[in-house]
């Protein structure tokens, strides 16, 4: 009986891991800090700027480019403004009609950003 309870507890713990990976406290942004803090971005599919096909093209492009990832302590989510020190990169030529957007790598995640405002518009991966 005890063995079954322990097994059930282990299974529940394993199933709960993916949910805890995205649980983050929210708080006020604290400037343009670039300390190494691992926070997963909060993705949103509402108001997506890129199609699924464009996302795949960008993911492939980013893999080839091997740009460095910048670490920020602020919560990276759609609508967040990235610090001005974060370098933005042009989208691949195959992604037409998106000249006012750039991409960057933040906390190991590729994000689509408005070039002028540094506002995150979509989490690509």
N, C-alpha and C positions, 0 to 999 in steps of 0.2 A: 504494500500500500504506500509506504513512504517513498519507495523507488518510483512509483507512478506519479506521485505528487511532485517530486524533484524533476522528473522528466517533463511533465507538463509545464512546470515553472521555467525550465530551460527553453522549451519551445516558445512560450509566450515572450520571454526576454529576447530571443532571436527575432521574432516577428516585430517587436517594438523598436528595434534598432533603427530601421529606416525612418520612422517617425521622429525619433529623438535627434537624428542628424540635422533636421531642419528647424528644430525648436530653438529660437533665439530670443533673448530679451531685447526689447526695443528701448531706445534712449535717444537723447539729443546728440546730434553730430558735434564733434569737438575739434573743428578746424581741419587743416590739411595734413594730418598726421599720416605717416607711412610706416607705422610700427607693424611688425609681423603678427597679425591676428587672423586666425583661420575662421572666417565666417562665410557660409554659403549664401550666394545671392538668392533673393526671393524672386522667382520667375513669375511671369504673368502672361497668359495667352490672350487676355482682353486687349483689344486695340493693337494687336501685333502688327509690326511694320513690315516684317519679312515673311515671305511664304515659306513653307516647309522646304521646298526645293532650294530657295535662296539660302536658307539656314545651313543646309548640307554643303552647298558650295562654299560658304564662308568658313565652315568648320574645316573643310579640306584645305582651303587657302591658308587659314591660320596655322594648321598643322605643318604646312610647308615653310611658312614664314618664320616660325619659332621666335616670336616676339617675347620679351620678358614679361612676367606677371608682376604687377605692382601690388603691394599689400597695403590695404587701408583698414582703419579701425571702424569707420562708419559702416552702417548697415547699407549694403548695396542692394537696391531694389529698384524696380521700375518707378521712375519719377524722382529718384534721388539725383542730386547734383554732385558729380565727382570733383575732387579738388583740382584746381587749375594746373597743378604740377603733374597730373596724370597725362602721359603722352597718348595722343590719339593717332590712329593709323588709317589710311584710306582703304575703302572697300575694294575688293577685286573688280576688274573691269567688266566681268560678266554680270555684275549686279547693277543694271542700268536704272536710272531714275532715282537714285538714292544719294545724289551728290552732296546733300546737306547733312549726311550721316557719316560717322567714322566708327571704328571699332577699337577696343582696347582689351587688355587682359587684366582683370582685377581679381585678386584672391583666387587665382587659378581658373577663373571663369571668363569666357568671352562675352562681352557685352556690346550692344549697339548703342551709340551715343550721338546726340545732336551735336554737330561740330561747333556751333557758336556758343551754346549754353552749357555744354558738358553734362546735359541731362540724360540719364539712362532711359532709353525708350524700349529696350527689349533685352532680356537675358538669352543669349544664343545657346549656351551650354553651361 
